[in-house]
């Protein structure tokens, strides 16, 4: 079974410019693409920052909060 990437986000729907991950997480530890959690499908996600961290879906109010959770992954 393939190892779960530390960070998985959608370029379109996660709520921030995914190029900002550069320097925050190693390229081998993150992936971008559809995560099947669109704000269009789930209105509660509108205006939120979200993605998968170590396989767990995480929703934050700000990208700073989301990036702090990424930093805490180690």
N, C-alpha and C positions, 0 to 999 in steps of 0.2 A: 504494500500500500504506500502511495506517495506521501511524503511529509507535508503537513499543512504549512502553508506560508504564514509568516507572522502577521502580515498585513495584506488584506485583499480589499480593494476599493474599485469603484466604477468611475471612469473618466468623466462620465456625463452626469451621474446622479448622486455621487457621494457628498457634494456640496462644497468642494474646494478644488483648486487646481492641483492635480495629482503630481505635477512636476515639483511641487513643494516637498514631496517626500524625499527628494534627493538630499543627501546629507543627514537625514533623520533615520533612515533605515537602509540597510544594504540592498542593492538591486536583487540579490539572490533571495532575500527575505520578504519581497513584496511582489504582488502581481496586480495588474489592472485589467478590467474587463467587466462584463455584466455580472452583477452579484444578485440579481433578481430581487432587489429591494428598492424599487423606484418610488419617488414621491408621487408620481402620477397614479400609481396603483395603491399607495398607502399615504393618504393626505397628512397623517401624523408626522411624516418624515420631512414635510415641506419646511425649508429654512433650517434644517438640522444638518449636522455633519455625521456621516455614518459609514460603516464598513465592518469588515470582519477582522478581529484581532485574535490571533491564535485560535481561529475557528469559531469564536464567539461573536455574535452580532452586537455591535456597540453603537449607541446613538448619543451624540453630545450636542450641546447648544452652541459651542464655538470650536473653531479649528484648533485654537490653542489648547483647549481641554482635550481634544482628540489626540493632538500631537504629544501632550503630556502622558496620555495613556500608552502611546507608542513607545515613548522614552522609558516608561516603567516596565516594558517587556524585557528590556535588557539586551 
